């Protein structure tokens, strides 16, 4: 008996600040493990938060019944994309443990 395939995504909360986040592997050859905030951002908000080590992502859904998938925001990404855009999570709270 085979197991069902998982989407590779975990919709959960940050263990430090309890913000809702989505953790997912993005890419196929050299995949990155991304933890992104689930709060959608307007294009100007996304541009203000974008940094070299904090990237923005397109939160794509193939259908209403499929799990959300993170996609790269590249130069070829359509400017009028109907999907929400999110940014990589950065904790603002200090960890409460030493390890």
C-alpha positions, 0 to 999 in steps of 0.5 A, a space after each residue: 500500500 502506498 502513502 499519499 504524496 505530500 505537497 512539500 508545504 507546511 502551513 503553520 506558525 513560527 515557533 518564536 513569534 507565532 506568526 502564521 507562516 508557510 514553509 516549503 521547498 521551492 525549486 527542483 534542482 537546487 531547491 531552497 527551503 523558504 519560510 514565508 509570512 502568509 500576510 499578502 502584501 501590496 507591490 509597494 509594501 513588498 518592494 519596501 521589505 525586499 532585501 538581498 537575503 529576504 525575497 518576495 514570493 508569489 503565492 500560487 494556487 492551481 485550483 481552489 482545492 489545491 494547496 498554495 505553492 510559492 513561486 519565484 518573483 522574477 523579471 518574467 513574472 507578470 505585472 498584473 498577477 492575480 495571486 497574492 504576494 508574500 515575503 520571507 519570514 523574519 522573526 521580530 521576537 527574541 528566542 526564549 530558549 538557549 538552544 
